[in-house]
């Protein structure tokens, strides 16, 4: 994979980013939204079960021009089963950015069955994602060629030039294919869309469950509309104060921390296990393994390793894949990387990674240079010999030559006067390390951000930690706000 390690909740058991800083993002607004949505026309969905219905909400393409062009926000809903005790709608965002709620909520709804008794479960595709004018930047052949030929940890001037050229080409492809949408894919615009969706659903306040990047969206909504905050849960929380280098540093620490925990579970010391993996990656950097007509490169192997660290249940897959690769069979790591990169067996790629980049680069005004990335390398390699170089270089490659200016260095998350927001952090989370939850709770403000600590592994705690699940359910279903600092595990 050429790109940052996604903070994403993914269905299927293999796998279960936004920054904020006070005063640097869009000003808080609790005023009337830019346009009043029309009623929803719910119809049977083409590719979901009988209990699901789909609809579209029209929203302004540019919220500063409410009478101008519009785009459709795709919704999917399963109505509450206990209609007499129904609370309202509960909207979900599963992260990325770039995850399709329309696709993922039906897959994951079993995990939220208790909530579905009293809430209508509602998923949506944020603007620029999936069925909501999804961003497309390159075709399958271009994506496959980049994975096979572009070194994500360049070691020579030629590799560095190719890396930055590919990054710029990706942005240019977005401009050609999705130029109308990409200037308007900011998280703040999506938060304003959320408020229009809330109105269309007929809810006085927004009840919301955000995972990973979804926590950034939830924090942004709370900042813009504090008086409309209902029961909000933020699980696997992005750091609401970090810049581009800060996010990369946090992930470098988080993934290495999770890798160390995995290695200990196999009876290896972190030092010895890490050395074994870096040796394998160094070999792949020089001589990728042939897997049929494809190659397992260093970058794809790094992605395959990372994907298994999102959930402790995937650790055995990592053991098998590493042992096979050391014996000359790279198929296991390549399959893992393909799962992460949304590549199917026919070589077709989903476009979630395109949306992820478009949203991230629309949000962030930073455009780090190659020189800045090189300056980070010594520190990042020290923090993680496995992931450090990949994530240091990513700071320069991610938005290099991006055709649209970003909104702010860090958007704001303060929400004075809002109802309590549950902020759940897991100590072994690789993609959104625990410290981000502490900072989000502080940014939301005293009495608003309620920190819940999960001592465990994996990206996201709800559904894997019974204690967290009970705590969240009690809050969402009965309005019981836990004490700040409540600890599970």
C-alpha positions as CSV (number, residue, x, y, z in Angstrom):
1,X,0.0,0.0,0.0
2,X,1.2,3.5,-0.8
3,X,-0.5,5.7,1.8
4,X,-1.0,6.1,5.5
5,X,-2.2,3.4,7.8
6,X,-5.9,3.9,7.9
7,X,-7.8,4.4,11.1
8,X,-10.8,2.3,10.0
9,X,-13.2,-0.2,11.5
10,X,-13.5,-3.0,8.9
11,X,-16.1,-5.7,8.8
12,X,-15.5,-9.4,8.7
13,X,-13.3,-10.1,11.7
14,X,-9.9,-9.4,10.0
15,X,-10.1,-5.7,11.2
16,X,-12.7,-4.8,13.4
17,X,-7.7,10.2,11.1
18,X,-8.6,14.6,11.6
19,X,-7.1,16.7,14.1
20,X,-8.4,19.4,16.3
21,X,-6.9,22.2,18.2
22,X,-8.5,25.1,20.0
23,X,-9.1,28.2,17.9
24,X,-7.5,27.0,14.7
25,X,-10.4,25.6,12.8
26,X,-13.9,26.8,11.7
27,X,-15.7,29.0,14.2
28,X,-18.3,27.4,16.4
29,X,-21.8,27.7,15.1
30,X,-25.1,26.7,16.7
31,X,-27.2,28.7,14.2
32,X,-29.8,27.5,11.7
33,X,-28.1,25.2,9.1
34,X,-27.6,26.4,5.5
35,X,-30.6,24.6,4.0
36,X,-33.7,22.8,5.2
37,X,-33.8,19.2,4.0
38,X,-36.9,17.8,2.4
39,X,-38.7,14.7,3.6
40,X,-37.1,11.3,3.0
41,X,-38.4,8.8,0.6
42,X,-37.4,5.4,2.1
43,X,-37.2,2.5,-0.4
44,X,-36.1,-1.1,-0.3
45,X,-32.3,-1.3,-0.8
46,X,-30.9,-3.2,-3.7
47,X,-28.2,-5.1,-1.8
48,X,-29.3,-5.3,1.8
49,X,-31.7,-7.4,3.8
50,X,-35.5,-7.0,3.9
51,X,-35.4,-5.0,7.1
52,X,-33.2,-2.2,5.6
53,X,-34.4,0.8,3.7
54,X,-32.4,3.4,1.7
55,X,-32.9,7.1,1.0
56,X,-31.0,10.2,-0.1
57,X,-30.8,13.6,1.5
58,X,-29.9,16.5,-0.8
59,X,-27.3,18.9,0.8
60,X,-25.5,22.0,-0.6
61,X,-22.2,21.1,-2.4
62,X,-20.9,24.3,-0.8
63,X,-22.6,25.2,2.5
64,X,-21.5,28.8,2.0
65,X,-23.8,28.8,-1.1
66,X,-27.0,27.1,0.1
67,X,-28.9,28.0,-3.0
68,X,-26.2,26.6,-5.4
69,X,-25.4,23.1,-6.6
70,X,-26.3,20.1,-4.4
71,X,-25.1,16.5,-3.8
72,X,-26.9,13.5,-2.4
73,X,-26.0,11.9,0.9
74,X,-26.9,8.2,0.8
75,X,-28.6,6.8,3.9
76,X,-29.5,3.3,5.1
77,X,-31.8,2.6,8.0
78,X,-33.1,-0.3,10.1
79,X,-36.0,0.7,12.3
80,X,-36.0,0.1,16.0
81,X,-37.7,-3.2,16.9
82,X,-39.3,-1.8,20.1
83,X,-41.3,1.0,18.7
84,X,-43.0,1.9,22.0
85,X,-39.7,2.6,23.6
86,X,-37.9,4.1,20.6
87,X,-35.5,6.9,21.5
88,X,-34.7,8.1,18.0
89,X,-32.1,7.6,15.3
90,X,-28.5,6.5,16.0
91,X,-26.1,7.5,13.2
92,X,-22.9,5.6,12.7
93,X,-19.5,6.5,11.1
94,X,-17.0,3.7,11.0
95,X,-13.9,5.6,10.1
96,X,-11.3,5.9,7.4
97,X,-12.1,8.5,6.4
98,X,-13.7,6.8,3.5
99,X,-15.7,4.0,5.0
100,X,-19.1,3.5,3.5
101,X,-21.8,3.4,6.3
102,X,-24.3,2.2,3.7
103,X,-22.3,-0.9,3.1
104,X,-20.8,-1.5,6.5
105,X,-23.8,-1.0,8.9
106,X,-25.8,-3.9,7.6
107,X,-22.6,-6.1,7.9
108,X,-21.9,-4.9,11.5
109,X,-25.5,-4.5,12.7
110,X,-25.4,-7.7,14.8
111,X,-22.9,-6.0,17.1
112,X,-25.4,-3.3,17.8
113,X,-28.5,-5.5,18.2
114,X,-29.2,-4.2,21.7
115,X,-29.1,-0.6,20.5
116,X,-31.3,-1.5,17.5
117,X,-34.2,-2.4,19.8
118,X,-34.7,1.3,20.8
119,X,-32.9,3.2,18.0
120,X,-33.3,3.3,14.3
121,X,-29.8,2.3,13.2
122,X,-28.7,4.7,10.4
123,X,-25.6,4.5,8.3
124,X,-24.6,7.1,5.7
125,X,-21.9,7.6,3.1
126,X,-20.2,11.0,3.9
127,X,-19.7,13.4,1.0
128,X,-17.0,12.1,-1.3
129,X,-17.5,8.5,-0.2
130,X,-19.2,5.6,-2.0
131,X,-22.7,6.5,-3.1
132,X,-22.4,10.2,-2.0
133,X,-20.4,11.5,-5.0
134,X,-17.5,9.1,-4.1
135,X,-14.1,10.4,-5.1
136,X,-12.2,8.5,-7.8
137,X,-8.6,9.2,-8.5
138,X,-7.1,6.4,-10.6
139,X,-8.1,3.2,-12.2
140,X,-7.3,-0.4,-11.1
141,X,-4.3,-0.8,-13.4
142,X,-2.8,2.5,-12.2
143,X,-3.3,1.5,-8.6
144,X,-1.8,-2.0,-9.1
145,X,1.2,-0.5,-10.9
146,X,1.9,2.0,-8.1
147,X,1.7,-0.8,-5.5
148,X,4.2,-2.9,-7.5
149,X,6.7,-0.2,-8.5
150,X,6.6,2.7,-6.1
151,X,8.8,2.3,-3.0
152,X,7.0,3.7,0.0
153,X,10.3,4.0,1.9
154,X,12.6,5.5,-0.8
155,X,16.3,4.9,-0.3
156,X,17.8,6.6,-3.4
157,X,17.1,9.9,-5.3
158,X,15.5,8.0,-8.1
159,X,13.1,6.2,-5.7
160,X,12.3,9.4,-3.9
161,X,11.5,11.2,-7.2
162,X,9.2,8.3,-8.2
163,X,7.5,8.3,-4.9
164,X,6.7,12.1,-5.0
165,X,5.8,11.9,-8.7
166,X,3.2,9.1,-7.9
167,X,1.8,11.2,-5.0
168,X,1.3,14.2,-7.3
169,X,-0.2,12.0,-10.0
170,X,-2.7,10.7,-7.6
171,X,-3.9,14.2,-6.7
172,X,-4.0,15.2,-10.4
173,X,-6.1,12.1,-11.1
174,X,-8.5,13.2,-8.3
175,X,-8.8,16.7,-9.9
176,X,-9.5,15.2,-13.4
177,X,-12.1,12.6,-12.2
178,X,-13.6,14.3,-9.2
179,X,-12.7,18.0,-9.4
180,X,-16.1,19.3,-8.6
181,X,-16.3,17.4,-5.3
182,X,-12.8,17.5,-3.8
183,X,-12.8,21.1,-2.8
184,X,-15.8,20.3,-0.5
185,X,-14.9,17.1,1.2
186,X,-13.9,18.6,4.5
187,X,-15.0,17.1,7.8
188,X,-16.7,20.4,8.8
189,X,-18.8,20.2,5.6
190,X,-19.8,16.6,6.5
191,X,-20.6,17.7,10.0
192,X,-23.0,20.3,8.5
193,X,-24.5,17.5,6.3
194,X,-25.0,15.5,9.5
195,X,-27.1,18.2,11.0
196,X,-29.3,18.3,7.8
197,X,-29.6,14.5,8.1
198,X,-30.6,14.9,11.7
199,X,-33.4,17.3,10.7
200,X,-34.5,15.0,7.8
201,X,-34.8,12.1,10.3
202,X,-37.0,14.2,12.6
203,X,-34.6,14.2,15.6
204,X,-34.3,17.2,17.9
205,X,-30.7,16.2,18.8
206,X,-28.1,14.0,17.1
207,X,-27.4,10.6,18.6
208,X,-24.2,9.3,17.1
209,X,-21.7,6.5,17.3
210,X,-18.3,7.4,15.7
211,X,-15.4,5.0,15.4
212,X,-11.8,6.0,14.5
213,X,-12.1,8.9,12.0
214,X,-15.7,9.0,13.0
215,X,-14.5,10.4,16.3
216,X,-13.1,13.4,14.5
217,X,-16.4,13.9,12.7
218,X,-18.2,13.6,16.0
219,X,-15.9,16.1,17.7
220,X,-16.4,18.5,14.8
221,X,-20.1,18.2,15.0
222,X,-20.1,18.9,18.7
223,X,-17.9,22.0,18.1
224,X,-20.2,23.4,15.4
225,X,-23.5,22.4,17.0
226,X,-23.0,22.0,20.8
227,X,-26.7,22.6,21.5
228,X,-27.7,19.8,19.2
229,X,-25.5,17.1,20.8
230,X,-27.6,14.2,22.0
231,X,-25.9,11.0,23.1
232,X,-22.6,10.8,21.3
233,X,-20.1,8.0,21.6
234,X,-16.5,8.3,20.3
235,X,-14.6,5.0,20.2
236,X,-10.9,4.6,19.0
237,X,-10.3,8.3,19.2
238,X,-8.0,10.4,17.0
239,X,-5.8,12.9,18.7
240,X,-7.6,16.2,18.4
241,X,-4.4,18.3,18.8
242,X,-1.9,16.6,16.5
243,X,-0.6,18.0,13.1
244,X,0.5,15.8,10.2
245,X,3.8,14.8,11.8
246,X,2.1,14.3,15.1
247,X,-0.5,11.9,13.7
248,X,2.3,10.0,12.0
249,X,4.3,9.9,15.2
250,X,1.4,8.6,17.2
251,X,0.7,5.8,14.7
252,X,4.4,4.9,14.6
253,X,4.3,4.5,18.4
254,X,0.9,2.8,18.4
255,X,1.7,0.2,15.7
256,X,5.0,-0.7,17.3
257,X,3.3,-1.0,20.7
258,X,0.8,-3.4,19.3
259,X,3.5,-5.3,17.5
260,X,5.5,-5.6,20.7
261,X,2.4,-7.0,22.5
262,X,1.9,-9.5,19.6
263,X,5.5,-10.6,19.8
264,X,5.3,-11.1,23.6
265,X,2.2,-13.3,23.0
266,X,4.3,-15.6,20.8
267,X,7.1,-15.9,23.4
268,X,9.5,-13.6,21.5
269,X,11.0,-10.5,22.9
270,X,10.0,-7.3,21.2
271,X,13.7,-6.7,20.3
272,X,14.3,-10.1,18.7
273,X,10.9,-10.3,17.0
274,X,11.3,-6.8,15.6
275,X,14.8,-7.6,14.3
276,X,13.4,-10.7,12.6
277,X,10.7,-8.7,10.8
278,X,13.0,-5.8,9.8
279,X,15.4,-8.4,8.3
280,X,12.5,-9.8,6.2
281,X,11.4,-6.3,5.1
282,X,15.0,-5.4,4.1
283,X,15.2,-8.5,1.9
284,X,11.9,-7.7,0.3
285,X,13.1,-4.1,-0.4
286,X,15.8,-5.5,-2.5
287,X,14.1,-8.7,-3.8
288,X,10.3,-8.8,-3.7
289,X,8.8,-12.2,-3.5
290,X,6.9,-13.5,-6.6
291,X,3.4,-14.5,-5.9
292,X,1.9,-15.7,-9.2
293,X,2.2,-12.7,-11.6
294,X,2.4,-10.3,-8.7
295,X,5.1,-9.2,-6.2
296,X,5.1,-9.0,-2.5
297,X,7.1,-5.7,-2.0
298,X,8.4,-4.2,1.3
299,X,5.4,-1.8,1.3
300,X,2.8,-4.5,0.8
301,X,4.4,-6.7,3.4
302,X,4.4,-3.7,5.9
303,X,0.7,-3.2,5.1
304,X,0.0,-7.0,5.6
305,X,1.7,-6.9,9.0
306,X,-0.2,-3.7,10.1
307,X,-3.6,-5.1,9.2
308,X,-3.4,-7.9,11.7
309,X,-2.6,-5.5,14.5
310,X,-6.1,-3.9,14.4
311,X,-7.6,-6.9,16.3
312,X,-6.0,-9.4,18.7
313,X,-8.0,-12.2,17.0
314,X,-6.0,-11.6,13.8
315,X,-2.6,-12.2,15.5
316,X,-2.5,-15.9,14.4
317,X,-2.8,-14.8,10.8
318,X,0.3,-12.7,11.3
319,X,2.3,-15.7,12.7
320,X,1.3,-17.9,9.7
321,X,2.0,-15.2,7.1
322,X,5.4,-14.3,8.5
323,X,6.5,-17.9,8.8
324,X,5.5,-18.5,5.2
325,X,7.2,-15.3,3.9
326,X,10.4,-16.3,5.6
327,X,10.2,-19.6,3.8
328,X,9.7,-17.8,0.5
329,X,5.9,-17.8,0.2
330,X,4.6,-14.3,0.2
331,X,1.0,-15.2,-0.5
332,X,-0.2,-14.8,3.1
333,X,1.1,-11.3,3.6
334,X,-0.1,-10.3,0.1
335,X,-3.6,-11.5,0.9
336,X,-3.6,-9.5,4.1
337,X,-2.4,-6.4,2.2
338,X,-5.1,-6.9,-0.4
339,X,-7.8,-7.1,2.3
340,X,-6.5,-3.8,3.7
341,X,-6.3,-2.2,0.3
342,X,-9.7,-3.4,-0.7
343,X,-8.5,-5.4,-3.7
344,X,-10.6,-8.3,-4.8
345,X,-9.4,-11.6,-6.4
346,X,-10.1,-10.1,-9.9
347,X,-7.8,-7.2,-9.2
348,X,-10.5,-4.6,-8.7
349,X,-10.0,-2.0,-6.0
350,X,-12.6,-0.1,-4.0
351,X,-12.2,3.6,-3.9
352,X,-12.2,4.1,-0.1
353,X,-8.6,5.0,-0.1
354,X,-9.3,7.7,-2.7
355,X,-11.9,9.2,-0.5
356,X,-9.6,9.0,2.5
357,X,-7.0,11.0,0.9
358,X,-9.4,13.6,-0.5
359,X,-11.0,14.2,2.9
360,X,-7.7,14.3,4.8
361,X,-6.1,16.7,2.3
362,X,-9.2,18.9,2.2
363,X,-9.0,19.1,6.0
364,X,-5.3,19.8,6.5
365,X,-3.6,22.9,5.3
366,X,-0.2,21.3,5.8
367,X,1.8,20.2,2.9
368,X,5.0,18.7,4.4
369,X,8.0,18.5,2.1
370,X,10.4,15.6,1.5
371,X,13.0,17.5,3.5
372,X,10.7,17.5,6.5
373,X,10.0,13.8,6.1
374,X,13.8,13.0,6.0
375,X,14.3,15.0,9.1
376,X,11.7,12.8,10.9
377,X,13.4,9.5,9.8
378,X,15.9,9.1,12.6
379,X,13.3,9.6,15.3
380,X,10.6,7.5,13.6
381,X,13.0,4.6,12.9
382,X,14.0,4.7,16.6
383,X,10.4,4.6,17.6
384,X,9.6,1.7,15.2
385,X,12.1,0.0,13.0
386,X,9.1,-1.7,11.2
387,X,6.7,1.2,10.6
388,X,8.8,4.3,11.2
389,X,10.2,5.0,7.8
390,X,6.9,4.2,6.1
391,X,5.0,6.7,8.2
392,X,7.7,9.4,8.1
393,X,7.8,9.4,4.3
394,X,4.0,9.3,4.3
395,X,3.9,12.8,5.8
396,X,5.4,14.1,2.5
397,X,3.7,11.8,0.1
398,X,0.1,12.0,1.3
399,X,-0.9,15.4,0.1
400,X,2.1,16.2,-2.2
401,X,1.0,18.4,-5.0
402,X,-2.6,18.2,-3.9
403,X,-4.8,20.4,-6.2
404,X,-6.9,21.9,-3.4
405,X,-5.9,24.0,-0.4
406,X,-6.7,22.4,3.0
407,X,-9.0,24.1,5.5
408,X,-6.8,24.4,8.6
409,X,-3.8,23.0,10.3
410,X,-6.0,21.5,13.0
411,X,-9.8,21.8,13.2
412,X,-11.4,22.6,16.6
413,X,-13.2,20.2,18.9
414,X,-14.2,22.4,21.9
415,X,-18.0,22.1,22.6
416,X,-18.9,24.2,25.6
417,X,-22.4,23.6,26.8
418,X,-22.9,20.3,25.0
419,X,-24.4,17.3,26.6
420,X,-21.8,14.7,27.8
421,X,-19.9,12.8,25.1
422,X,-18.4,9.4,25.9
423,X,-14.8,9.2,24.7
424,X,-13.5,5.6,24.7
425,X,-9.7,4.9,24.4
426,X,-8.0,1.5,24.3
427,X,-4.5,1.2,25.7
428,X,-3.3,-1.1,23.0
429,X,-4.9,0.6,20.0
430,X,-2.4,0.8,17.1
431,X,-4.1,3.2,14.7
432,X,-5.5,5.7,17.2
433,X,-3.3,5.4,20.3
434,X,-4.9,5.8,23.8
435,X,-3.4,9.3,24.3
436,X,-5.7,10.7,21.7
437,X,-8.8,9.8,23.8
438,X,-7.3,11.8,26.7
439,X,-6.8,14.8,24.5
440,X,-10.2,14.6,22.9
441,X,-11.9,14.5,26.3
442,X,-9.9,17.6,27.3
443,X,-10.6,19.4,24.1
444,X,-14.4,18.8,24.3
445,X,-14.2,20.5,27.7
446,X,-14.9,19.9,31.3
447,X,-18.2,18.1,31.9
448,X,-18.5,17.4,28.2
449,X,-15.7,14.9,27.3
450,X,-16.2,11.8,29.5
451,X,-13.1,9.5,29.3
452,X,-13.6,5.8,29.5
453,X,-10.4,3.7,29.4
454,X,-10.2,0.2,28.0
455,X,-7.2,-1.8,29.1
456,X,-6.8,-4.1,26.1
457,X,-5.7,-4.6,22.5
458,X,-7.2,-3.6,19.2
459,X,-8.8,-0.7,17.3
460,X,-12.1,0.0,19.1
461,X,-13.5,-1.4,22.3
462,X,-17.3,-1.7,21.8
463,X,-18.2,-5.3,21.1
464,X,-14.9,-6.7,22.2
465,X,-14.8,-5.4,25.7
466,X,-17.9,-6.5,27.6
467,X,-17.3,-3.8,30.2
468,X,-17.1,-1.1,27.6
469,X,-20.1,-2.5,25.8
470,X,-22.2,-2.4,29.0
471,X,-21.0,1.1,29.8
472,X,-21.9,2.5,26.3
473,X,-25.2,0.7,26.2
474,X,-26.2,2.1,29.6
475,X,-25.4,5.6,28.3
476,X,-27.1,5.3,24.9
477,X,-30.1,3.4,26.1
478,X,-30.7,4.8,29.6
479,X,-28.7,8.1,29.6
480,X,-26.4,6.9,32.4
481,X,-23.2,8.9,32.2
482,X,-20.2,7.1,33.7
483,X,-17.7,8.8,36.0
484,X,-14.8,10.4,34.2
485,X,-11.9,8.0,34.0
486,X,-14.0,4.8,34.3
487,X,-11.7,1.9,33.5
488,X,-12.5,-1.4,32.0
489,X,-10.1,-4.4,31.8
